[in-house]
Amino acid sequence: MVILKGRGWVAPLCWIAVLLDGFDAVVLGAVMPSMIEDPEFALTPATGTVVATVGLVGMMIGALGMGWATDRFGRRKLLIGAVVLFSLFTLGMAFVDSIFLFGLLRFLAGVGLGGCLPTGISMVTEFAGRNRTGKSTTLMMTGYHVGAVLTAALAIVVVQNVNWNAMFIIGALPALVLVPLMYVYLPESPDYLLSKGRVEDARRVCEHYGLDFDHQEQVERELKAAAADGTVYKEPKGAATVLTGQYRRNTVLVWIASFMGLLLVYGLNTWLPQIMRAADYDLGNALGFLLILNIGAVVGLVIAGRTADRITPRLAAVIWFIGAGVLLAALAIKLPLLGIYAMVFFTGCFVFSAQVLVYAFCAANYPTKVRATALGMAAGVGRLGAISGPTLGGAMLAAGIAYPWGFFGFAIAAVLGGGAMAATKTLQTHE
C-alpha cells in the first residue's frame, strides 16, 4: 500500500506522536512528588529512581532496536506501532497498585517511547528535503517539549485536585485519534521502499510529496544488472556503515554528546521538582519550574533550528552545550522568585536544544540509507545517559546534597557534551 494523501500531513502527524512521547517521558517526574507522598503506594526516592531507570532501559532497547525494526517493517509501521505500544502501557500504569507492576509497565512503555522519537525525526527530515535538517529536526522536537509543558501544566491542576493516576489516563487517550489518522495519512519512507526494490512506489511517493529522487536511475540500473545475473541488489546500510570509514569518528563522539545531553534532559525532567523542594520551594512552585523549563525548551528549539541551518548543527550544538553548562551552574545562585523563574526559562532554552542539535547533526551528516540507524544508535547509547541522570539526581537527593551540587554536576555534563561536539567534523553526504 502506498499512501498518497495531502502533502502537509507528515510533519504534523510525527509532531503529535513526539508530543505524546514527551508527555509520557515527563509525566513520571511531574507526578513523582505526589507518588512519594501517597501512603497507599509507598514509593520512596530510591524505588522511584528504580522505576525511572527501568523505563529508560526500555527506551534504550527500543531505540537500539529501531534500525533493525525499520529495515524489516518500515518507518510508517514502526512509528504507528510505537505510539500504540507506549499509549497502552501508559494507560495501564493508572490502574496498578504494585510498584513492581508499575515499573514493568513503565519498562514496556519505554520500548515504544525509545522507537518513536528517532523514527519520527527520520521521517520528518527525509520528507523535509535537503538543507533543512536543522530546522526540521528542532521544530519536530518542539512537540516533545510542548508535551512536557502540557504535562507540567496539567499536573499542577490534576495532581493537586484529582490524583496522580489520572495523569496516565490523560496521556494515553490522544492515541485513540492519532493512530487512525497516521494509518490513513502517513506515507512510507521512499528510502525504505527502495531498499525493498519497490522503485516505482518510491518514485510515486517522491513525486507526490515533492522530494528529490536523483539517484533513482542509478538504483534502477543496478537492480536490472542484478536481475540479469540472478543476484539480489541491496543498498549498504546498518550499524557497520556508521562505525566504519569517515563516519566512525563522528559516531563515537555523537554517542558521547548524546549521553551527556540525555543525562541532562532526563535528570532535570525527573528530579527538578524534588531538587527545588529540597531548596525549600513549595510544590506549586516546584512544578511551576518544570513547566517554565520546558516552555524555555520550545523557544530555544525554534531559535536553535534556524541557527543550525545558518552555522551548521555542529557549531550550534557546541554553543548550546556550553551555554547550558553556564546556566546550570548559575541556578545554584540564590535569587528572588521571579529571577529564579527567568533563570530556569533560559536554562531550558539551552539544555534541551543542545541534545536535539546532536540529532540534527546526525540527520545532516549521515546518508539517508543509514540515517535512521545512526539516529537510533545515538538515541540508544544516549539512553545510558538518560539512566545516569535520574540515578545521579536520586543519589544526591538521598544524600541531601542535590541543591546546589546537583546543578554543578549537570553543568559539568553539559561542558563535556560541548567538547565532544567540538571534536566532530561536518561531512557532506551528497544525499
C-alpha positions as a Markdown table, in Angstrom:
| # | Residue | x | y | z |
|---|---|---|---|---|
| 1 | Met | 0.0 | 0.0 | 0.0 |
| 2 | Val | 1.3 | 3.4 | -1.0 |
| 3 | Ile | -0.1 | 6.4 | 0.9 |
| 4 | Leu | -0.6 | 9.5 | -1.4 |
| 5 | Lys | -2.6 | 11.9 | 0.6 |
| 6 | Gly | -2.2 | 15.6 | 1.3 |
| 7 | Arg | 1.4 | 16.7 | 1.4 |
| 8 | Gly | 1.1 | 18.6 | 4.7 |
| 9 | Trp | 0.3 | 15.5 | 6.8 |
| 10 | Val | 3.7 | 14.1 | 7.5 |
| 11 | Ala | 5.2 | 16.7 | 9.8 |
| 12 | Pro | 2.1 | 17.3 | 11.9 |
| 13 | Leu | 1.4 | 13.6 | 12.5 |
| 14 | Cys | 5.0 | 13.0 | 13.5 |
| 15 | Trp | 5.0 | 16.1 | 15.7 |
| 16 | Ile | 1.9 | 14.9 | 17.6 |
| 17 | Ala | 3.5 | 11.5 | 18.0 |
| 18 | Val | 6.5 | 13.2 | 19.5 |
| 19 | Leu | 4.3 | 15.4 | 21.7 |
| 20 | Leu | 2.8 | 12.2 | 23.2 |
| 21 | Asp | 6.3 | 10.8 | 23.6 |
| 22 | Gly | 7.2 | 14.0 | 25.5 |
| 23 | Phe | 4.1 | 13.8 | 27.7 |
| 24 | Asp | 4.9 | 10.1 | 28.6 |
| 25 | Ala | 8.6 | 10.7 | 29.2 |
| 26 | Val | 8.0 | 13.7 | 31.5 |
| 27 | Val | 4.8 | 12.5 | 33.3 |
| 28 | Leu | 6.8 | 10.4 | 35.8 |
| 29 | Gly | 8.8 | 13.4 | 37.0 |
| 30 | Ala | 5.7 | 15.5 | 37.3 |
| 31 | Val | 3.8 | 13.0 | 39.5 |
| 32 | Met | 6.8 | 11.7 | 41.4 |
| 33 | Pro | 6.5 | 14.1 | 44.4 |
| 34 | Ser | 2.8 | 13.1 | 44.8 |
| 35 | Met | 3.6 | 9.4 | 44.4 |
| 36 | Ile | 6.2 | 9.7 | 47.1 |
| 37 | Glu | 3.7 | 11.4 | 49.4 |
| 38 | Asp | 0.9 | 8.8 | 48.7 |
| 39 | Pro | 0.9 | 6.5 | 51.7 |
| 40 | Glu | -1.0 | 3.8 | 49.7 |
| 41 | Phe | 1.6 | 3.5 | 47.0 |
| 42 | Ala | 4.6 | 3.7 | 49.4 |
| 43 | Leu | 7.1 | 4.9 | 46.8 |
| 44 | Thr | 10.4 | 6.2 | 48.1 |
| 45 | Pro | 13.1 | 8.3 | 46.3 |
| 46 | Ala | 15.1 | 5.1 | 46.0 |
| 47 | Thr | 12.3 | 3.0 | 44.4 |
| 48 | Gly | 11.3 | 6.0 | 42.3 |
| 49 | Thr | 14.8 | 6.0 | 40.9 |
| 50 | Val | 14.5 | 2.3 | 40.0 |
| 51 | Val | 11.1 | 2.9 | 38.3 |
| 52 | Ala | 12.6 | 5.8 | 36.3 |
| 53 | Thr | 15.6 | 3.7 | 35.4 |
| 54 | Val | 13.8 | 0.7 | 34.1 |
| 55 | Gly | 11.7 | 2.9 | 31.9 |
| 56 | Leu | 14.8 | 4.4 | 30.4 |
| 57 | Val | 16.3 | 0.9 | 29.9 |
| 58 | Gly | 13.2 | 0.2 | 27.9 |
| 59 | Met | 13.7 | 3.3 | 25.9 |
| 60 | Met | 17.3 | 2.3 | 25.2 |
| 61 | Ile | 16.2 | -1.1 | 23.9 |
| 62 | Gly | 13.5 | 0.5 | 21.8 |
| 63 | Ala | 16.0 | 3.0 | 20.2 |
| 64 | Leu | 18.7 | 0.4 | 19.6 |
| 65 | Gly | 16.3 | -2.0 | 18.0 |
| 66 | Met | 14.8 | 0.7 | 15.8 |
| 67 | Gly | 17.3 | 0.3 | 13.0 |
| 68 | Trp | 16.5 | -3.5 | 12.7 |
| 69 | Ala | 12.8 | -2.9 | 13.0 |
| 70 | Thr | 12.6 | -0.1 | 10.4 |
| 71 | Asp | 14.6 | -2.3 | 7.9 |
| 72 | Arg | 12.1 | -5.1 | 8.5 |
| 73 | Phe | 8.8 | -3.3 | 8.8 |
| 74 | Gly | 9.3 | 0.2 | 7.5 |
| 75 | Arg | 9.2 | 3.6 | 9.3 |
| 76 | Arg | 5.5 | 4.0 | 8.9 |
| 77 | Lys | 4.5 | 0.8 | 10.6 |
| 78 | Leu | 7.2 | 1.2 | 13.3 |
| 79 | Leu | 6.0 | 4.7 | 14.2 |
| 80 | Ile | 2.4 | 3.7 | 14.4 |
| 81 | Gly | 3.3 | 0.6 | 16.5 |
| 82 | Ala | 5.4 | 2.7 | 18.9 |
| 83 | Val | 2.5 | 5.1 | 19.6 |
| 84 | Val | 0.2 | 2.2 | 20.2 |
| 85 | Leu | 2.7 | 0.4 | 22.5 |
| 86 | Phe | 3.6 | 3.3 | 24.8 |
| 87 | Ser | 0.0 | 4.6 | 25.0 |
| 88 | Leu | -1.5 | 1.2 | 26.0 |
| 89 | Phe | 1.1 | 0.6 | 28.7 |
| 90 | Thr | 0.9 | 4.2 | 30.0 |
| 91 | Leu | -2.8 | 3.7 | 30.4 |
| 92 | Gly | -2.2 | 0.5 | 32.4 |
| 93 | Met | 0.0 | 2.4 | 34.9 |
| 94 | Ala | -3.0 | 4.3 | 36.1 |
| 95 | Phe | -4.7 | 1.1 | 37.4 |
| 96 | Val | -1.9 | -0.9 | 39.2 |
| 97 | Asp | -1.3 | -0.8 | 42.9 |
| 98 | Ser | 2.0 | -2.5 | 42.9 |
| 99 | Ile | 5.4 | -0.8 | 42.5 |
| 100 | Phe | 6.7 | -3.9 | 40.6 |
| 101 | Leu | 3.8 | -3.9 | 38.1 |
| 102 | Phe | 4.1 | -0.1 | 37.7 |
| 103 | Gly | 7.8 | -0.5 | 36.9 |
| 104 | Leu | 7.1 | -3.4 | 34.5 |
| 105 | Leu | 4.6 | -1.3 | 32.6 |
| 106 | Arg | 6.9 | 1.7 | 32.6 |
| 107 | Phe | 9.6 | -0.6 | 31.0 |
| 108 | Leu | 7.3 | -1.8 | 28.3 |
| 109 | Ala | 6.1 | 1.7 | 27.6 |
| 110 | Gly | 9.7 | 2.8 | 27.4 |
| 111 | Val | 10.3 | 0.3 | 24.5 |
| 112 | Gly | 7.7 | 2.2 | 22.5 |
| 113 | Leu | 9.0 | 5.6 | 23.5 |
| 114 | Gly | 12.5 | 4.7 | 22.5 |
| 115 | Gly | 11.4 | 3.8 | 19.0 |
| 116 | Cys | 9.1 | 6.7 | 18.4 |
| 117 | Leu | 11.5 | 9.7 | 18.6 |
| 118 | Pro | 14.3 | 8.7 | 16.2 |
| 119 | Thr | 11.7 | 7.2 | 13.7 |
| 120 | Gly | 9.7 | 10.5 | 13.8 |
| 121 | Ile | 12.9 | 12.6 | 13.2 |
| 122 | Ser | 14.0 | 10.3 | 10.3 |
| 123 | Met | 10.6 | 10.6 | 8.7 |
| 124 | Val | 10.4 | 14.4 | 9.0 |
| 125 | Thr | 14.0 | 15.1 | 7.8 |
| 126 | Glu | 13.5 | 12.8 | 4.9 |
| 127 | Phe | 10.3 | 14.5 | 3.8 |
| 128 | Ala | 11.7 | 18.0 | 4.5 |
| 129 | Gly | 14.4 | 17.7 | 1.9 |
| 130 | Arg | 18.0 | 18.8 | 1.8 |
| 131 | Asn | 19.5 | 21.8 | 3.7 |
| 132 | Arg | 16.6 | 21.9 | 6.2 |
| 133 | Thr | 17.7 | 19.2 | 8.6 |
| 134 | Gly | 18.4 | 21.6 | 11.5 |
| 135 | Lys | 15.1 | 23.5 | 11.3 |
| 136 | Ser | 13.0 | 20.3 | 10.6 |
| 137 | Thr | 14.6 | 18.4 | 13.5 |
| 138 | Thr | 14.3 | 21.2 | 16.1 |
| 139 | Leu | 10.7 | 22.0 | 15.0 |
| 140 | Met | 9.9 | 18.4 | 15.3 |
| 141 | Met | 11.4 | 18.3 | 18.8 |
| 142 | Thr | 9.2 | 21.2 | 19.9 |
| 143 | Gly | 6.5 | 18.6 | 20.0 |
| 144 | Tyr | 8.4 | 16.7 | 22.7 |
| 145 | His | 8.6 | 19.8 | 24.9 |
| 146 | Val | 5.0 | 21.0 | 24.2 |
| 147 | Gly | 4.1 | 17.6 | 25.5 |
| 148 | Ala | 6.3 | 18.2 | 28.5 |
| 149 | Val | 4.7 | 21.7 | 29.1 |
| 150 | Leu | 1.2 | 20.2 | 28.9 |
| 151 | Thr | 2.3 | 17.5 | 31.4 |
| 152 | Ala | 3.6 | 20.0 | 33.9 |
| 153 | Ala | 0.6 | 22.4 | 33.5 |
| 154 | Leu | -1.9 | 19.6 | 33.8 |
| 155 | Ala | 0.0 | 18.2 | 36.8 |
| 156 | Ile | -0.4 | 21.5 | 38.7 |
| 157 | Val | -4.2 | 21.1 | 38.3 |
| 158 | Val | -4.8 | 17.4 | 38.1 |
| 159 | Val | -2.4 | 16.0 | 40.7 |
| 160 | Gln | -3.5 | 18.5 | 43.4 |
| 161 | Asn | -7.2 | 18.4 | 42.6 |
| 162 | Val | -7.8 | 14.8 | 41.4 |
| 163 | Asn | -5.0 | 12.3 | 41.8 |
| 164 | Trp | -1.7 | 11.3 | 40.2 |
| 165 | Asn | -3.2 | 8.3 | 38.5 |
| 166 | Ala | -5.4 | 10.5 | 36.3 |
| 167 | Met | -2.3 | 11.9 | 34.6 |
| 168 | Phe | -1.5 | 8.5 | 32.9 |
| 169 | Ile | -5.1 | 8.2 | 31.6 |
| 170 | Ile | -4.9 | 11.7 | 30.1 |
| 171 | Gly | -1.5 | 10.8 | 28.4 |
| 172 | Ala | -2.9 | 7.7 | 26.7 |
| 173 | Leu | -6.2 | 8.9 | 25.4 |
| 174 | Pro | -5.0 | 11.1 | 22.4 |
| 175 | Ala | -3.7 | 7.9 | 20.7 |
| 176 | Leu | -7.3 | 7.0 | 20.0 |
| 177 | Val | -7.4 | 9.8 | 17.5 |
| 178 | Leu | -3.8 | 9.9 | 16.4 |
| 179 | Val | -3.3 | 6.2 | 15.4 |
| 180 | Pro | -6.2 | 6.1 | 12.9 |
| 181 | Leu | -5.0 | 9.4 | 11.3 |
| 182 | Met | -1.5 | 8.0 | 11.0 |
| 183 | Tyr | -2.8 | 4.8 | 9.4 |
| 184 | Val | -4.8 | 6.8 | 6.8 |
| 185 | Tyr | -2.4 | 9.7 | 6.0 |
| 186 | Leu | 1.2 | 8.8 | 6.9 |
| 187 | Pro | 3.2 | 7.7 | 3.9 |
| 188 | Glu | 6.1 | 5.2 | 3.9 |
| 189 | Ser | 9.7 | 6.3 | 3.6 |
| 190 | Pro | 10.9 | 6.3 | 0.0 |
| 191 | Asp | 14.3 | 5.0 | 1.1 |
| 192 | Tyr | 12.6 | 2.0 | 2.7 |
| 193 | Leu | 10.6 | 1.4 | -0.4 |
| 194 | Leu | 13.8 | 1.5 | -2.5 |
| 195 | Ser | 15.6 | -0.9 | -0.1 |
| 196 | Lys | 12.8 | -3.4 | -0.8 |
| 197 | Gly | 13.1 | -3.0 | -4.6 |
| 198 | Arg | 9.9 | -1.0 | -4.9 |
| 199 | Val | 11.3 | 1.6 | -7.2 |
| 200 | Glu | 8.0 | 2.7 | -8.8 |
| 201 | Asp | 6.3 | 3.1 | -5.4 |
| 202 | Ala | 9.3 | 5.1 | -4.2 |
| 203 | Arg | 9.1 | 7.3 | -7.3 |
| 204 | Arg | 5.4 | 7.9 | -6.8 |
| 205 | Val | 5.9 | 8.9 | -3.2 |
| 206 | Cys | 8.8 | 11.3 | -4.1 |
| 207 | Glu | 6.8 | 12.9 | -6.9 |
| 208 | His | 3.7 | 13.3 | -4.8 |
| 209 | Tyr | 5.5 | 14.8 | -1.8 |
| 210 | Gly | 7.9 | 16.9 | -3.8 |
| 211 | Leu | 11.1 | 15.1 | -2.9 |
| 212 | Asp | 14.3 | 14.7 | -4.9 |
| 213 | Phe | 14.9 | 11.3 | -6.5 |
| 214 | Asp | 18.2 | 12.0 | -8.2 |
| 215 | His | 19.7 | 8.5 | -7.5 |
| 216 | Gln | 16.6 | 6.7 | -8.8 |
| 217 | Glu | 18.1 | 5.9 | -12.3 |
| 218 | Gln | 21.3 | 4.5 | -10.8 |
| 219 | Val | 19.3 | 2.3 | -8.4 |
| 220 | Glu | 17.2 | 1.0 | -11.4 |
| 221 | Arg | 20.3 | 0.2 | -13.4 |
| 222 | Glu | 21.8 | -1.7 | -10.5 |
| 223 | Leu | 18.5 | -3.6 | -10.0 |
| 224 | Lys | 18.4 | -4.5 | -13.7 |
| 225 | Ala | 22.0 | -5.6 | -13.6 |
| 226 | Ala | 21.4 | -7.7 | -10.5 |
| 227 | Ala | 18.3 | -9.3 | -12.1 |
| 228 | Ala | 20.4 | -10.2 | -15.2 |
| 229 | Asp | 22.8 | -12.3 | -13.3 |
| 230 | Gly | 20.3 | -13.7 | -10.8 |
| 231 | Thr | 21.5 | -11.8 | -7.7 |
| 232 | Val | 19.6 | -9.5 | -5.4 |
| 233 | Tyr | 20.7 | -5.9 | -5.1 |
| 234 | Lys | 20.9 | -4.4 | -1.6 |
| 235 | Glu | 22.0 | -0.9 | -0.7 |
| 236 | Pro | 24.6 | -0.7 | 2.0 |
| 237 | Lys | 23.0 | 0.0 | 5.4 |
| 238 | Gly | 23.1 | -0.6 | 9.1 |
| 239 | Ala | 25.5 | -0.2 | 12.0 |
| 240 | Ala | 28.5 | -1.4 | 10.0 |
| 241 | Thr | 28.3 | 1.8 | 7.9 |
| 242 | Val | 28.1 | 4.2 | 10.8 |
| 243 | Leu | 31.1 | 2.6 | 12.5 |
| 244 | Thr | 33.4 | 2.5 | 9.6 |
| 245 | Gly | 35.3 | 4.9 | 7.3 |
| 246 | Gln | 34.6 | 8.6 | 7.5 |
| 247 | Tyr | 31.7 | 8.1 | 9.9 |
| 248 | Arg | 33.4 | 6.2 | 12.7 |
| 249 | Arg | 34.9 | 9.3 | 14.5 |
| 250 | Asn | 31.7 | 11.2 | 14.4 |
| 251 | Thr | 29.7 | 8.2 | 15.6 |
| 252 | Val | 31.7 | 7.8 | 18.7 |
| 253 | Leu | 31.7 | 11.5 | 19.5 |
| 254 | Val | 28.0 | 11.8 | 18.9 |
| 255 | Trp | 27.4 | 8.9 | 21.3 |
| 256 | Ile | 29.3 | 10.8 | 24.0 |
| 257 | Ala | 27.4 | 14.0 | 23.3 |
| 258 | Ser | 24.1 | 12.2 | 23.3 |
| 259 | Phe | 25.0 | 10.5 | 26.6 |
| 260 | Met | 25.6 | 13.9 | 28.2 |
| 261 | Gly | 22.6 | 15.5 | 26.5 |
| 262 | Leu | 20.1 | 12.9 | 27.6 |
| 263 | Leu | 21.7 | 12.8 | 31.1 |
| 264 | Leu | 20.7 | 16.5 | 31.4 |
| 265 | Val | 17.2 | 16.1 | 29.8 |
| 266 | Tyr | 16.1 | 13.2 | 31.9 |
| 267 | Gly | 17.9 | 14.2 | 35.1 |
| 268 | Leu | 16.2 | 17.6 | 35.1 |
| 269 | Asn | 12.8 | 16.4 | 34.0 |
| 270 | Thr | 12.7 | 13.6 | 36.6 |
| 271 | Trp | 14.1 | 15.4 | 39.6 |
| 272 | Leu | 13.9 | 19.2 | 39.1 |
| 273 | Pro | 10.7 | 19.5 | 41.2 |
| 274 | Gln | 12.2 | 17.4 | 44.0 |
| 275 | Ile | 15.5 | 19.4 | 43.9 |
| 276 | Met | 13.5 | 22.6 | 44.2 |
| 277 | Arg | 11.5 | 21.2 | 47.1 |
| 278 | Ala | 14.9 | 20.5 | 48.7 |
| 279 | Ala | 15.7 | 24.2 | 48.2 |
| 280 | Asp | 12.5 | 25.0 | 50.3 |
| 281 | Tyr | 10.2 | 25.9 | 47.4 |
| 282 | Asp | 6.5 | 24.7 | 47.8 |
| 283 | Leu | 5.0 | 22.0 | 45.5 |
| 284 | Gly | 3.2 | 24.6 | 43.3 |
| 285 | Asn | 6.4 | 26.5 | 42.5 |
| 286 | Ala | 8.4 | 23.2 | 42.1 |
| 287 | Leu | 6.0 | 22.1 | 39.4 |
| 288 | Gly | 6.0 | 25.6 | 38.0 |
| 289 | Phe | 9.7 | 25.4 | 37.5 |
| 290 | Leu | 9.3 | 22.2 | 35.5 |
| 291 | Leu | 6.7 | 24.0 | 33.4 |
| 292 | Ile | 8.9 | 27.0 | 32.7 |
| 293 | Leu | 11.9 | 24.8 | 32.0 |
| 294 | Asn | 10.0 | 23.1 | 29.1 |
| 295 | Ile | 8.5 | 26.4 | 27.8 |
| 296 | Gly | 12.1 | 27.6 | 27.6 |
| 297 | Ala | 12.9 | 24.4 | 25.7 |
| 298 | Val | 10.2 | 25.2 | 23.0 |
| 299 | Val | 11.5 | 28.7 | 22.5 |
| 300 | Gly | 15.1 | 27.5 | 22.4 |
| 301 | Leu | 14.4 | 24.9 | 19.8 |
| 302 | Val | 12.9 | 27.4 | 17.4 |
| 303 | Ile | 16.0 | 29.6 | 17.7 |
| 304 | Ala | 18.4 | 26.7 | 17.6 |
| 305 | Gly | 16.9 | 25.2 | 14.4 |
| 306 | Arg | 17.3 | 28.5 | 12.5 |
| 307 | Thr | 20.8 | 28.9 | 13.9 |
| 308 | Ala | 21.9 | 25.4 | 13.0 |
| 309 | Asp | 20.9 | 25.8 | 9.3 |
| 310 | Arg | 23.0 | 29.0 | 9.1 |
| 311 | Ile | 26.1 | 28.0 | 11.0 |
| 312 | Thr | 25.9 | 24.1 | 10.8 |
| 313 | Pro | 24.3 | 21.9 | 13.5 |
| 314 | Arg | 27.8 | 21.1 | 14.8 |
| 315 | Leu | 28.8 | 24.6 | 15.8 |
| 316 | Ala | 25.3 | 25.3 | 17.1 |
| 317 | Ala | 25.5 | 22.3 | 19.3 |
| 318 | Val | 28.8 | 23.4 | 20.8 |
| 319 | Ile | 27.4 | 26.8 | 21.6 |
| 320 | Trp | 24.2 | 25.4 | 23.1 |
| 321 | Phe | 26.0 | 22.8 | 25.3 |
| 322 | Ile | 28.4 | 25.4 | 26.7 |
| 323 | Gly | 25.6 | 27.9 | 27.3 |
| 324 | Ala | 23.7 | 25.1 | 29.1 |
| 325 | Gly | 26.7 | 24.5 | 31.4 |
| 326 | Val | 27.0 | 28.1 | 32.4 |
| 327 | Leu | 23.2 | 28.5 | 33.1 |
| 328 | Leu | 23.0 | 25.2 | 35.1 |
| 329 | Ala | 25.8 | 26.3 | 37.4 |
| 330 | Ala | 24.1 | 29.7 | 37.8 |
| 331 | Leu | 21.0 | 28.0 | 39.1 |
| 332 | Ala | 22.9 | 27.5 | 42.4 |
| 333 | Ile | 22.8 | 31.2 | 43.0 |
| 334 | Lys | 20.0 | 32.4 | 45.3 |
| 335 | Leu | 17.7 | 34.8 | 43.5 |
| 336 | Pro | 14.3 | 36.3 | 44.1 |
| 337 | Leu | 11.4 | 34.1 | 42.9 |
| 338 | Leu | 10.9 | 36.0 | 39.6 |
| 339 | Gly | 14.7 | 35.8 | 39.0 |
| 340 | Ile | 14.9 | 32.1 | 39.5 |
| 341 | Tyr | 11.9 | 31.6 | 37.1 |
| 342 | Ala | 13.8 | 33.6 | 34.5 |
| 343 | Met | 17.0 | 31.6 | 35.1 |
| 344 | Val | 15.1 | 28.3 | 34.7 |
| 345 | Phe | 13.5 | 29.6 | 31.5 |
| 346 | Phe | 16.8 | 30.4 | 29.9 |
| 347 | Thr | 18.3 | 27.1 | 31.1 |
| 348 | Gly | 15.5 | 25.3 | 29.3 |
| 349 | Cys | 16.3 | 27.3 | 26.1 |
| 350 | Phe | 19.8 | 25.8 | 26.1 |
| 351 | Val | 19.7 | 22.4 | 27.8 |
| 352 | Phe | 17.1 | 20.7 | 25.7 |
| 353 | Ser | 18.1 | 22.3 | 22.4 |
| 354 | Ala | 21.7 | 21.1 | 22.9 |
| 355 | Gln | 20.6 | 17.4 | 22.8 |
| 356 | Val | 18.3 | 18.0 | 19.8 |
| 357 | Leu | 21.1 | 19.6 | 17.8 |
| 358 | Val | 23.0 | 16.3 | 18.2 |
| 359 | Tyr | 20.1 | 14.7 | 16.3 |
| 360 | Ala | 20.2 | 17.4 | 13.8 |
| 361 | Phe | 23.9 | 16.8 | 13.3 |
| 362 | Cys | 23.2 | 13.1 | 12.7 |
| 363 | Ala | 20.4 | 13.9 | 10.2 |
| 364 | Ala | 22.8 | 16.2 | 8.3 |
| 365 | Asn | 25.9 | 14.1 | 8.4 |
| 366 | Tyr | 24.8 | 10.6 | 7.6 |
| 367 | Pro | 23.3 | 9.4 | 4.3 |
| 368 | Thr | 19.6 | 8.6 | 4.1 |
| 369 | Lys | 20.1 | 4.9 | 3.9 |
| 370 | Val | 21.7 | 4.8 | 7.4 |
| 371 | Arg | 20.2 | 7.9 | 8.9 |
| 372 | Ala | 17.5 | 6.1 | 10.9 |
| 373 | Thr | 20.2 | 3.6 | 12.2 |
| 374 | Ala | 22.6 | 6.5 | 13.2 |
| 375 | Leu | 19.8 | 8.3 | 15.0 |
| 376 | Gly | 18.6 | 5.2 | 16.7 |
| 377 | Met | 22.1 | 4.2 | 17.9 |
| 378 | Ala | 22.8 | 7.8 | 19.1 |
| 379 | Ala | 19.5 | 7.8 | 21.0 |
| 380 | Gly | 20.0 | 4.3 | 22.3 |
| 381 | Val | 23.5 | 4.8 | 23.6 |
| 382 | Gly | 22.4 | 8.2 | 24.9 |
| 383 | Arg | 19.8 | 6.4 | 27.0 |
| 384 | Leu | 22.7 | 5.3 | 29.2 |
| 385 | Gly | 23.0 | 9.0 | 30.0 |
| 386 | Ala | 19.2 | 9.2 | 30.4 |
| 387 | Ile | 19.6 | 6.4 | 33.0 |
| 388 | Ser | 22.5 | 8.1 | 34.7 |
| 389 | Gly | 20.7 | 11.4 | 35.0 |
| 390 | Pro | 17.8 | 10.3 | 37.2 |
| 391 | Thr | 20.2 | 7.9 | 39.1 |
| 392 | Leu | 22.6 | 10.8 | 39.8 |
| 393 | Gly | 19.8 | 13.1 | 40.9 |
| 394 | Gly | 18.2 | 10.4 | 43.1 |
| 395 | Ala | 21.5 | 9.6 | 44.8 |
| 396 | Met | 22.1 | 13.3 | 45.5 |
| 397 | Leu | 18.6 | 13.7 | 46.9 |
| 398 | Ala | 19.0 | 10.7 | 49.1 |
| 399 | Ala | 22.3 | 12.1 | 50.4 |
| 400 | Gly | 20.8 | 15.5 | 51.0 |
| 401 | Ile | 23.2 | 17.4 | 48.6 |
| 402 | Ala | 21.0 | 17.8 | 45.5 |
| 403 | Tyr | 20.8 | 21.5 | 46.0 |
| 404 | Pro | 23.1 | 23.1 | 44.9 |
| 405 | Trp | 25.6 | 20.3 | 44.0 |
| 406 | Gly | 23.2 | 18.6 | 41.5 |
| 407 | Phe | 23.3 | 21.7 | 39.3 |
| 408 | Phe | 27.1 | 21.7 | 39.3 |
| 409 | Gly | 27.1 | 18.1 | 38.3 |
| 410 | Phe | 24.7 | 18.7 | 35.4 |
| 411 | Ala | 26.8 | 21.7 | 34.4 |
| 412 | Ile | 29.9 | 19.5 | 34.0 |
| 413 | Ala | 28.0 | 17.1 | 31.9 |
| 414 | Ala | 26.9 | 19.9 | 29.6 |
| 415 | Val | 30.5 | 21.1 | 29.1 |
| 416 | Leu | 31.7 | 17.5 | 28.3 |
| 417 | Gly | 28.9 | 17.3 | 25.7 |
| 418 | Gly | 30.1 | 20.5 | 24.1 |
| 419 | Gly | 33.6 | 19.2 | 24.0 |
| 420 | Ala | 32.5 | 16.1 | 22.2 |
| 421 | Met | 30.6 | 18.0 | 19.6 |
| 422 | Ala | 33.6 | 20.4 | 19.1 |
| 423 | Ala | 35.7 | 17.4 | 18.1 |
| 424 | Thr | 33.3 | 16.2 | 15.4 |
| 425 | Lys | 33.6 | 17.0 | 11.7 |
| 426 | Thr | 30.9 | 18.2 | 9.4 |
| 427 | Leu | 30.6 | 15.8 | 6.4 |
| 428 | Gln | 29.0 | 16.1 | 3.0 |
| 429 | Thr | 26.7 | 13.1 | 2.5 |
| 430 | His | 25.6 | 14.0 | -1.1 |
| 431 | Glu | 22.1 | 12.9 | -0.2 |
